[in-house]
């Protein structure tokens, strides 16, 4: 009689151990495992507090040949992290998924450093559990190649959009911040604001957010195996709905090794990772030309060069444009755009004259509406989230143009829209 063939690694069950003193969570996880399309089965569940887990429980976990250990940190996060470190060191389980409620960024970083592969917020949802299990399978090489290829085919990478000022003080950071918020508002898309000014970044201030996680921490800790955990470390702003990958909390000189990370292959991997998690990545790039930041401009989909109509800014454009065009390569017409910010109604230089001077068509003009913008900065609330202003209207028009979500209606043109039409005709 022919023997049954040995099950493939992809189809054999993966045994799961669960450590949780929360009965509701144990039931939720059991239901999620049963509903999951991943071949995970619960081998044992321990409801003892961490302080009561001894040799007998550890031996039971070893006998179960666990492939995944789920640890609920809620009852005692500090002791739970100590338990995870011990379990990982002893080899009780090769992979750990942690769960908890209102976990701090510091604890998430500790989990990352301990080797935790995924972190789930409580209360857990079946879809979130299934997605985490599928990611763990892929990292363990347990997903069939055909399935992985299908996933790659279905995934649509997000757009990376970099903003770069002609000089300091042209409103680049304010525009990038407000535009990221407005893109999310009008599209509902997953949007990340990435602050590349690693020495003096101010996006957190403009959002009214005190960030706990920065780009440099992501670069220093990034490994594909823990990308899901890293994604959970990125700060989220409830008021605006966007995520922020901020500059380091402590400003100051950046070590040369960190600039090497920004300009190297690690940054390319991180950008690819962010494009997988977000529909739009809006990047505030510092004005300084530096090889690290130049590399970013080569990687992104689009670059928006921000200028004001003053002579110093226009002169800087003419000096910087050849370099930017070289970075953009043969697709410079599609990738490189000039945005005219703070263009007052009575400015003596027309739009056409500015375009002829700098040798680049203006993609979009914004008016000089200083008061509401300054108020929003002092209040640490993006202008597009406050009462209606001309600046907010202008940002919305730029956002709709970039995203292609809607055509501007004549009724919504407002004062600046009419002014721009008149200026174009006069120019």
WOUR-V583603 format. One record per pair of residues at least 12 apart in sequence whose ideal C-beta (glycine too) atoms are under 10 Angstrom apart, sorted by the first residue. I is the first residue (numbers start at 0). GAP is how many residues later the second one is. Records with the same first field share a line. If there is no record, write none. Layout:
I: GAP ; GAP
//
This chain:
6: 32
7: 134 ; 136
8: 131 ; 132 ; 133 ; 135
9: 29 ; 127 ; 131 ; 132 ; 133 ; 134 ; 135 ; 137
10: 28 ; 131 ; 133
11: 27 ; 55 ; 130
12: 25 ; 26 ; 27 ; 28 ; 30 ; 54
13: 24 ; 25 ; 26 ; 27 ; 29 ; 51 ; 52 ; 53 ; 54 ; 81 ; 119 ; 122 ; 123 ; 126 ; 128
14: 25 ; 26 ; 27 ; 28 ; 29 ; 46 ; 49 ; 50 ; 51 ; 52 ; 53 ; 54 ; 78
15: 13 ; 14 ; 17 ; 22 ; 24 ; 25 ; 26 ; 27 ; 28 ; 29 ; 48 ; 50 ; 51 ; 52 ; 53 ; 54 ; 77 ; 79 ; 81 ; 117
16: 25 ; 26 ; 27 ; 28 ; 29 ; 40 ; 43 ; 44 ; 47 ; 48 ; 49 ; 50 ; 51 ; 52 ; 53 ; 54 ; 70 ; 75 ; 76 ; 79
17: 12 ; 15 ; 24 ; 25 ; 26 ; 27 ; 28 ; 29 ; 48 ; 50 ; 51 ; 52 ; 53 ; 54 ; 79 ; 81
18: 25 ; 26 ; 27 ; 28 ; 29 ; 30 ; 31 ; 34 ; 38 ; 42 ; 50 ; 51 ; 52 ; 53 ; 54 ; 56 ; 61 ; 64 ; 65 ; 68 ; 77 ; 79 ; 80
19: 25 ; 26 ; 27 ; 28 ; 50 ; 51 ; 52 ; 53 ; 54 ; 55 ; 60 ; 79 ; 102
20: 25 ; 26 ; 27 ; 28 ; 29 ; 31 ; 51 ; 53 ; 54 ; 55
21: 25 ; 50 ; 52 ; 53 ; 77 ; 79 ; 100 ; 101
22: 22 ; 24
23: 98 ; 99
24: 45 ; 47 ; 49 ; 74 ; 75 ; 76 ; 95 ; 97 ; 98 ; 99
25: 16 ; 19 ; 20 ; 21 ; 44 ; 46
26: 18
27: 71 ; 94 ; 95 ; 96 ; 97 ; 98 ; 101
28: 13 ; 16 ; 41 ; 43 ; 68 ; 70 ; 91 ; 95 ; 97 ; 100
29: 12 ; 15
30: 93 ; 95 ; 98
31: 88 ; 92 ; 93 ; 94 ; 95 ; 96 ; 97 ; 98 ; 100 ; 101
32: 37 ; 93 ; 96 ; 97 ; 100
33: 92
34: 91 ; 92 ; 94 ; 95
35: 90 ; 91 ; 93 ; 94 ; 95 ; 96 ; 97 ; 98
36: 93 ; 96 ; 97 ; 100
37: 30 ; 91 ; 92 ; 93 ; 94 ; 95 ; 96 ; 97 ; 98 ; 99 ; 104 ; 105
38: 28 ; 94 ; 98 ; 103
39: 27 ; 28 ; 30 ; 89 ; 90 ; 93 ; 96 ; 97
40: 26
41: 22 ; 28
42: 17 ; 18 ; 20 ; 21 ; 22 ; 23 ; 24 ; 25
43: 13 ; 16 ; 17 ; 19 ; 20 ; 22
44: 25
45: 12 ; 14 ; 15 ; 25
46: 25
48: 26 ; 27 ; 30 ; 31
49: 21 ; 22 ; 23 ; 25 ; 26 ; 27 ; 28 ; 29 ; 30 ; 31 ; 32 ; 33 ; 34 ; 36
50: 24 ; 25 ; 28 ; 32
52: 26 ; 30 ; 33 ; 34
56: 35
57: 25 ; 28 ; 29 ; 32 ; 34
58: 33
59: 32
60: 26 ; 29 ; 31 ; 32
61: 28 ; 29 ; 30 ; 31
63: 28 ; 29
64: 28
65: 21 ; 26 ; 27 ; 28 ; 29 ; 30
66: 26 ; 27 ; 28 ; 69 ; 70 ; 73 ; 75
67: 25 ; 26 ; 27 ; 28 ; 29 ; 49 ; 50 ; 64 ; 65 ; 68 ; 69 ; 72
68: 14 ; 15 ; 18 ; 19 ; 23 ; 24 ; 25 ; 26 ; 27 ; 28 ; 29 ; 47
69: 23 ; 25 ; 26 ; 27 ; 28 ; 29 ; 48 ; 50 ; 54 ; 59 ; 62 ; 63
70: 12 ; 13 ; 16 ; 22 ; 25 ; 26 ; 27 ; 28 ; 29 ; 40 ; 45
71: 26 ; 27 ; 28 ; 29 ; 48 ; 50 ; 52
72: 25 ; 26 ; 27 ; 28 ; 30 ; 34 ; 38 ; 43 ; 46 ; 49
73: 25 ; 26 ; 27 ; 28 ; 29 ; 48
74: 25
76: 21 ; 23 ; 24 ; 25 ; 26 ; 27 ; 29 ; 30 ; 33 ; 34
77: 29 ; 32
79: 18 ; 19 ; 20 ; 27 ; 31
80: 17 ; 26 ; 29 ; 30 ; 32 ; 33 ; 35
81: 28 ; 32
82: 13
83: 12 ; 14 ; 26 ; 27 ; 30 ; 31 ; 32
84: 25 ; 26 ; 28 ; 29 ; 30 ; 31
85: 28
86: 27 ; 28
87: 26 ; 27 ; 28
88: 25 ; 26
93: 21 ; 23 ; 46
94: 20 ; 21 ; 22 ; 23 ; 41 ; 42 ; 44 ; 45 ; 130
95: 15 ; 18 ; 19 ; 20 ; 21 ; 22 ; 23 ; 40
96: 14 ; 19 ; 20 ; 21 ; 22 ; 23 ; 32 ; 35 ; 36 ; 38 ; 39 ; 131 ; 132
97: 12 ; 13 ; 16 ; 18 ; 19 ; 20 ; 21 ; 22 ; 131 ; 134
98: 19 ; 20 ; 21 ; 22 ; 23 ; 24 ; 25 ; 30 ; 33
99: 19 ; 20 ; 21 ; 22
100: 20 ; 21 ; 22
101: 19 ; 20
102: 16 ; 17 ; 18 ; 19 ; 129 ; 130
103: 108
104: 106 ; 107 ; 108 ; 112 ; 127 ; 128 ; 129 ; 130
105: 106 ; 107 ; 127
106: 12 ; 126
107: 104 ; 105 ; 121 ; 122 ; 124 ; 125 ; 126
108: 103 ; 104 ; 108 ; 112 ; 120 ; 121 ; 124
110: 115 ; 118 ; 121 ; 122
111: 105 ; 109 ; 110 ; 111 ; 114 ; 117 ; 118 ; 120 ; 121
112: 108 ; 113
114: 110 ; 111 ; 114
115: 110 ; 112 ; 113
116: 15 ; 18 ; 19 ; 22 ; 23 ; 108 ; 109 ; 110 ; 111 ; 112
117: 13 ; 14 ; 15 ; 17 ; 18 ; 21 ; 108 ; 109 ; 110 ; 111 ; 113 ; 114
118: 13 ; 107 ; 109 ; 110 ; 111 ; 112 ; 113 ; 114
119: 12 ; 108 ; 112
120: 111
130: 97
131: 96 ; 97
133: 13 ; 17
134: 90 ; 92 ; 93 ; 94
135: 89 ; 92
137: 13 ; 86
138: 84 ; 85 ; 86 ; 87 ; 88 ; 89
139: 85
154: 120 ; 121
155: 119 ; 120 ; 123
156: 114 ; 115 ; 117 ; 118 ; 119 ; 120 ; 121 ; 122 ; 124 ; 144
157: 31 ; 32 ; 33 ; 34 ; 113 ; 116 ; 117 ; 118 ; 119 ; 120 ; 121 ; 122 ; 123 ; 143
158: 24 ; 30 ; 116 ; 119 ; 120 ; 121 ; 122 ; 123 ; 141 ; 142 ; 143 ; 243 ; 244
159: 32 ; 34 ; 111 ; 112 ; 114 ; 115 ; 118 ; 120 ; 121 ; 122 ; 123 ; 136 ; 139 ; 140 ; 141 ; 142 ; 143
160: 15 ; 18 ; 19 ; 22 ; 33 ; 119 ; 120 ; 121 ; 122 ; 139 ; 140 ; 141 ; 142 ; 143 ; 176 ; 241 ; 242
161: 14 ; 32 ; 34 ; 119 ; 120 ; 121 ; 122 ; 123 ; 131 ; 134 ; 135 ; 137 ; 138 ; 139 ; 140 ; 141 ; 142 ; 143 ; 173
162: 12 ; 13 ; 14 ; 16 ; 17 ; 33 ; 119 ; 120 ; 121 ; 122 ; 139 ; 140 ; 141 ; 142 ; 143 ; 176
163: 12 ; 32 ; 119 ; 120 ; 121 ; 122 ; 123 ; 125 ; 129 ; 132 ; 133 ; 139 ; 140 ; 141 ; 142 ; 156 ; 160 ; 172
164: 119 ; 120 ; 121 ; 122 ; 139 ; 140 ; 141 ; 142 ; 143 ; 148 ; 151 ; 155 ; 174 ; 176
165: 121 ; 139 ; 140 ; 141 ; 142 ; 144 ; 146 ; 147 ; 148 ; 149 ; 150 ; 151 ; 152 ; 153 ; 154 ; 155 ; 172 ; 175 ; 192
166: 120 ; 139 ; 140 ; 141 ; 143 ; 145 ; 146 ; 147 ; 148 ; 149 ; 150 ; 153
167: 118 ; 119 ; 120 ; 145
168: 118 ; 139 ; 141 ; 143 ; 144 ; 173
169: 117 ; 135 ; 136 ; 137 ; 138 ; 139 ; 140 ; 142 ; 143 ; 146 ; 169 ; 170 ; 171 ; 172
170: 135 ; 136 ; 137 ; 168 ; 170 ; 171 ; 195 ; 197 ; 199 ; 202 ; 220
171: 25 ; 112 ; 113 ; 114 ; 115 ; 132 ; 133 ; 134 ; 135 ; 167 ; 169
172: 20 ; 22 ; 24 ; 27 ; 28 ; 29 ; 30 ; 32 ; 33 ; 111 ; 112 ; 113 ; 114 ; 133 ; 204
173: 28 ; 29 ; 32 ; 110 ; 132 ; 167 ; 199 ; 200 ; 202 ; 203 ; 208 ; 209 ; 217 ; 221
174: 107 ; 109 ; 129 ; 131 ; 164 ; 166 ; 167 ; 191 ; 198 ; 208 ; 216 ; 219 ; 220 ; 223
175: 17 ; 18 ; 19 ; 20 ; 27 ; 30 ; 106 ; 107 ; 108 ; 109 ; 128 ; 130
176: 16 ; 18 ; 25 ; 26 ; 27 ; 28 ; 29 ; 30 ; 63 ; 65 ; 67 ; 105 ; 107 ; 199 ; 200 ; 205 ; 206 ; 207 ; 218
177: 15 ; 28 ; 29 ; 62 ; 104 ; 195 ; 198 ; 204 ; 205 ; 206 ; 207 ; 213 ; 214 ; 216 ; 217 ; 218 ; 220 ; 221
178: 12 ; 14 ; 101 ; 103 ; 105 ; 125 ; 160 ; 203 ; 205 ; 216 ; 217 ; 219 ; 220 ; 223 ; 224
179: 12 ; 13 ; 14 ; 23 ; 27 ; 57 ; 60 ; 61 ; 62 ; 63 ; 64 ; 100 ; 101 ; 102 ; 103 ; 104 ; 202 ; 204 ; 219
180: 12 ; 25 ; 26 ; 56 ; 58 ; 59 ; 60 ; 61 ; 101 ; 200 ; 201 ; 202 ; 203 ; 204 ; 211 ; 214 ; 218
181: 58 ; 60 ; 100 ; 200 ; 201 ; 202 ; 203 ; 210 ; 213 ; 214 ; 215 ; 216 ; 217 ; 218 ; 220 ; 221
182: 59 ; 96 ; 97 ; 99 ; 201 ; 212 ; 213 ; 215 ; 216 ; 217 ; 219 ; 220 ; 222
183: 53 ; 56 ; 57 ; 58 ; 59 ; 95 ; 96 ; 98 ; 200 ; 215
184: 55 ; 56 ; 57 ; 197 ; 199 ; 200 ; 210 ; 211 ; 214
185: 198 ; 210 ; 213 ; 214 ; 217 ; 219 ; 220
186: 92 ; 93 ; 212 ; 213 ; 216 ; 217 ; 218
187: 53 ; 91 ; 217
188: 52 ; 53 ; 89 ; 90 ; 91 ; 214 ; 216
189: 51 ; 52 ; 53 ; 87 ; 88 ; 89 ; 90 ; 91
190: 49 ; 50 ; 51 ; 52 ; 53 ; 87 ; 88 ; 89 ; 90 ; 91
191: 42 ; 43 ; 44 ; 50 ; 51 ; 52 ; 53 ; 82 ; 83 ; 85 ; 86 ; 87 ; 88 ; 89 ; 90 ; 91
192: 13 ; 14 ; 16 ; 42 ; 44 ; 47 ; 49 ; 50 ; 51 ; 52 ; 53 ; 85 ; 87 ; 88 ; 89 ; 90 ; 91
193: 21 ; 24 ; 40 ; 49 ; 50 ; 51 ; 52 ; 53 ; 76 ; 77 ; 80 ; 84 ; 87 ; 88 ; 89 ; 90 ; 91 ; 102 ; 106
194: 16 ; 19 ; 20 ; 49 ; 50 ; 51 ; 52 ; 53 ; 87 ; 88 ; 89 ; 90 ; 91
195: 19 ; 49 ; 51 ; 66 ; 71 ; 87 ; 88 ; 89 ; 90 ; 94 ; 96 ; 97 ; 100
196: 18 ; 49 ; 50 ; 54 ; 87 ; 88 ; 89 ; 90 ; 91 ; 96
197: 16 ; 17 ; 18 ; 21 ; 48 ; 49 ; 50 ; 53 ; 54 ; 55 ; 56 ; 60 ; 61 ; 64 ; 88 ; 94 ; 95
198: 48 ; 49 ; 52 ; 53 ; 54 ; 55 ; 87 ; 89
199: 47 ; 51 ; 52 ; 86
200: 13 ; 14 ; 43 ; 44 ; 45 ; 46 ; 47 ; 48 ; 50 ; 83 ; 85
201: 44 ; 45 ; 49 ; 82 ; 175
202: 34 ; 41 ; 42 ; 43 ; 44 ; 79 ; 81
203: 31 ; 33 ; 40 ; 42 ; 43 ; 45 ; 176
204: 41 ; 172 ; 175
205: 38 ; 78 ; 170 ; 171 ; 174 ; 175 ; 176 ; 177
206: 28 ; 30 ; 32 ; 33 ; 35 ; 37 ; 39 ; 173 ; 174 ; 175 ; 178
207: 29 ; 31 ; 32 ; 168 ; 171 ; 172 ; 173 ; 174 ; 177
208: 26 ; 27 ; 28 ; 29 ; 30 ; 31 ; 33 ; 35 ; 37 ; 171
209: 25 ; 36 ; 39 ; 170
210: 23 ; 24 ; 26 ; 33 ; 34 ; 35 ; 36 ; 37 ; 38
211: 21 ; 22 ; 23 ; 34 ; 37
212: 17 ; 19 ; 20 ; 21 ; 22 ; 30 ; 31 ; 32 ; 33 ; 35 ; 36
213: 19 ; 20 ; 21 ; 30 ; 31 ; 32 ; 33 ; 34 ; 35 ; 36
214: 19 ; 30 ; 31 ; 32 ; 33 ; 43 ; 46 ; 47 ; 52 ; 55 ; 68
215: 29 ; 30 ; 31 ; 32 ; 38 ; 39 ; 42 ; 43 ; 45 ; 46
216: 13 ; 16 ; 17 ; 28 ; 29 ; 31 ; 32
217: 12 ; 13 ; 15 ; 16 ; 27 ; 43 ; 48 ; 49 ; 52 ; 55 ; 56
218: 39 ; 41 ; 42 ; 43 ; 45 ; 47 ; 48 ; 50 ; 51
219: 37 ; 38 ; 41 ; 46
220: 12
221: 39 ; 44 ; 45 ; 47 ; 48 ; 51
222: 43 ; 46
223: 45 ; 48 ; 49
226: 42 ; 43 ; 45 ; 46 ; 47 ; 49 ; 50
227: 45 ; 49
229: 40 ; 43 ; 47
230: 12 ; 42 ; 43 ; 45 ; 46 ; 47
232: 12
233: 12 ; 40 ; 43 ; 44
236: 145
238: 141 ; 142 ; 143 ; 146
239: 141 ; 142 ; 144 ; 145
240: 144
241: 36 ; 38 ; 40 ; 140
242: 31 ; 34 ; 35 ; 38
244: 25 ; 29 ; 33 ; 36 ; 38
246: 37 ; 39
253: 36 ; 38
255: 36
257: 34
258: 31 ; 32 ; 33 ; 34
259: 31 ; 32
260: 31
261: 28 ; 29 ; 30 ; 31 ; 33 ; 34
262: 27 ; 28 ; 29 ; 30 ; 31 ; 32 ; 33
263: 28 ; 31
264: 30
266: 25 ; 28 ; 29 ; 32
267: 27 ; 28 ; 30 ; 31
270: 12 ; 25 ; 28 ; 29
271: 27
274: 25 ; 26
278: 124
279: 21 ; 119 ; 122 ; 123
280: 19 ; 20
281: 22 ; 120
282: 13 ; 14 ; 16 ; 17 ; 19 ; 20 ; 21
284: 12 ; 15 ; 18 ; 19
286: 19 ; 29 ; 33
288: 31 ; 34 ; 35
293: 29 ; 30 ; 32 ; 33
294: 32
295: 31
296: 26 ; 27 ; 30 ; 31 ; 38 ; 39
297: 28 ; 29 ; 30 ; 31 ; 37
298: 28
299: 27 ; 28 ; 35
300: 30 ; 33 ; 34
301: 26 ; 29 ; 32 ; 33 ; 34 ; 35 ; 61 ; 100
302: 21 ; 24 ; 25 ; 29 ; 32 ; 33 ; 34 ; 35
303: 31 ; 32 ; 33 ; 34 ; 35 ; 59 ; 60 ; 94 ; 98
304: 12 ; 15 ; 16 ; 19 ; 31 ; 32 ; 33 ; 34 ; 35 ; 53 ; 55 ; 58
305: 31 ; 32 ; 33 ; 34 ; 35 ; 36 ; 60
306: 13 ; 31 ; 32 ; 33 ; 34 ; 35 ; 36 ; 47 ; 51 ; 53 ; 55
307: 32 ; 33 ; 34 ; 35 ; 36 ; 39 ; 58 ; 60
308: 31 ; 32 ; 33 ; 34 ; 35 ; 38 ; 39 ; 40 ; 41 ; 42 ; 44 ; 45 ; 56 ; 59
309: 32 ; 37 ; 39
310: 38 ; 46
312: 27 ; 28 ; 29 ; 45
313: 26 ; 35 ; 39 ; 40 ; 43 ; 44
314: 42 ; 43
315: 42
316: 21 ; 37 ; 40 ; 41 ; 42 ; 43
317: 39 ; 40 ; 41 ; 42
319: 38
320: 15 ; 17 ; 37 ; 38 ; 39
321: 37
323: 12 ; 14 ; 36
324: 34 ; 35
331: 28
332: 27 ; 28
335: 24 ; 27
336: 23 ; 24 ; 25 ; 26 ; 27 ; 64 ; 65
337: 16 ; 17 ; 20 ; 21 ; 22 ; 23 ; 24 ; 25 ; 26 ; 27
338: 23 ; 24 ; 25 ; 26 ; 27 ; 59 ; 63
339: 14 ; 15 ; 18 ; 22 ; 23 ; 24 ; 25 ; 26 ; 27 ; 80
340: 23 ; 24 ; 25 ; 26 ; 27 ; 50 ; 53 ; 57
341: 23 ; 24 ; 25 ; 26 ; 27 ; 28 ; 31 ; 49
342: 19 ; 22 ; 23 ; 24 ; 25 ; 51 ; 73 ; 76 ; 77 ; 80
343: 23 ; 24 ; 25 ; 26 ; 75
344: 22 ; 23 ; 70 ; 71 ; 73 ; 74 ; 75 ; 77 ; 78
345: 22 ; 73
346: 21 ; 76
348: 78
349: 73 ; 74 ; 75 ; 76 ; 77
350: 14 ; 69 ; 72 ; 73 ; 75 ; 76
351: 71 ; 72 ; 74 ; 75
352: 74
353: 73
354: 72
355: 71
361: 58 ; 62
362: 35 ; 38 ; 39
363: 30 ; 31 ; 33 ; 34 ; 35 ; 37 ; 38 ; 56
364: 29 ; 32 ; 33 ; 51 ; 52 ; 54 ; 55 ; 58 ; 59
365: 24 ; 25 ; 27 ; 28 ; 29 ; 31 ; 32 ; 50 ; 54
366: 22 ; 23 ; 24 ; 26 ; 27 ; 47 ; 48 ; 49 ; 50 ; 52 ; 53
367: 22 ; 23 ; 48
368: 14 ; 20 ; 21 ; 22 ; 23 ; 24 ; 25 ; 46 ; 47
369: 21
370: 18 ; 19 ; 20
371: 14 ; 15 ; 16 ; 17 ; 18 ; 19 ; 20
372: 13 ; 16 ; 17 ; 18 ; 19 ; 22
374: 12 ; 14
375: 13 ; 15 ; 16
381: 13
382: 12
383: 12 ; 15
387: 26
389: 24 ; 25 ; 26 ; 27
390: 25
392: 19 ; 20 ; 21 ; 22 ; 23 ; 24
393: 20 ; 22 ; 23 ; 26
395: 12 ; 16
396: 15 ; 16 ; 17 ; 19 ; 20 ; 23
399: 12
//
